[in-house]
Amino acid sequence: MSETAEILDRLFETIAGRKSADPDSSYTAKLYAKGTSKIAQKVGEEGVELALAAVQNNRDEVISESADLFYHMFVLWADAGVEPSEIYAKLAEREGLSGLVEKASRKT
């Protein structure tokens, strides 16, 4: 496993482990306490902030907002009971496929 994958897996494990933490002492636990809708809202907000940083050609903000998006996306995965290995498997399944072919094969 690459060092990058290990970092992401450690981050996910930390985030998942905060489900039972005290919301007064953990931002992550506070998100879980507020529920799926709030978590999903934060993912959307971070995605928009990342897109705006890209449009503004602000490299430092693209990096920062990408990290924020990863974090909030991992909170969402943990809340939904999704493991990173499931995402990795889906990416591996799509590897080598044309994006247009893959998109056309999806059930709508």
C-alpha positions in Angstrom: 0.0 0.0 0.0 1.3 3.4 -0.8 2.1 6.0 1.8 -0.7 8.2 0.5 -3.3 5.4 0.8 -2.0 4.7 4.3 -2.5 8.4 5.3 -6.0 8.3 3.9 -6.8 5.1 5.6 -5.5 6.4 9.0 -7.6 9.6 8.5 -10.7 7.5 7.9 -10.1 5.3 10.9 -9.6 8.4 13.1 -12.8 9.9 11.7 -14.8 6.7 12.1 -13.5 6.3 15.7 -14.9 9.7 16.6 -18.5 8.5 16.2 -18.7 7.7 19.9 -16.7 10.7 21.0 -18.1 13.6 23.0 -19.5 16.3 20.6 -18.3 19.0 23.0 -14.7 17.8 22.6 -14.6 16.8 18.9 -15.8 18.6 15.7 -16.2 15.2 14.0 -18.4 13.9 16.8 -20.4 17.2 16.6 -21.0 16.5 12.9 -22.2 13.0 13.7 -24.5 14.3 16.4 -26.1 16.8 13.9 -26.9 13.9 11.5 -26.6 12.9 7.9 -28.2 16.0 6.5 -25.6 18.3 8.2 -22.8 16.1 7.1 -24.0 16.0 3.5 -24.4 19.8 3.6 -20.8 20.2 4.7 -19.6 18.0 1.8 -21.6 20.2 -0.6 -20.2 23.3 0.9 -16.6 22.1 0.7 -17.2 21.0 -2.9 -18.4 24.4 -3.9 -15.5 26.1 -2.0 -13.1 23.8 -3.9 -14.7 24.7 -7.2 -14.6 28.4 -6.5 -10.9 28.2 -5.5 -10.2 26.5 -8.8 -12.1 29.1 -10.8 -10.1 31.8 -9.0 -6.9 30.0 -9.9 -5.9 30.0 -6.2 -3.6 27.0 -5.9 -3.2 27.2 -2.1 -6.9 27.3 -1.6 -7.4 24.4 -4.0 -5.1 22.4 -1.8 -6.7 23.5 1.4 -10.3 23.0 0.2 -9.4 19.6 -1.2 -8.2 18.5 2.2 -11.4 19.8 3.7 -13.5 18.0 1.1 -11.6 14.7 1.8 -12.2 15.1 5.5 -15.9 15.8 5.2 -16.4 13.1 2.6 -14.8 10.6 5.0 -17.2 11.7 7.7 -20.0 11.0 5.2 -18.6 7.6 4.3 -18.3 6.6 7.9 -21.8 7.9 8.7 -23.1 5.8 5.8 -21.2 2.7 6.8 -19.0 2.9 3.7 -15.4 1.7 3.9 -12.7 3.2 1.8 -11.9 -0.2 0.4 -15.4 -0.2 -1.3 -14.5 3.1 -3.0 -11.1 1.8 -4.0 -12.7 -1.3 -5.5 -15.2 0.9 -7.5 -12.3 3.0 -8.8 -10.3 -0.2 -9.7 -13.4 -1.5 -11.5 -13.5 1.7 -13.6 -9.8 1.8 -14.2 -9.0 1.8 -17.9 -12.5 2.5 -19.0 -13.3 5.5 -21.0 -15.2 8.0 -18.9 -17.8 8.4 -21.6 -18.3 4.6 -21.8 -18.4 4.3 -18.0 -20.9 7.0 -17.6 -23.1 5.6 -20.4 -23.1 2.2 -18.6 -24.6 3.6 -15.4 -28.2 2.8 -14.5 -30.1 6.1 -14.2 
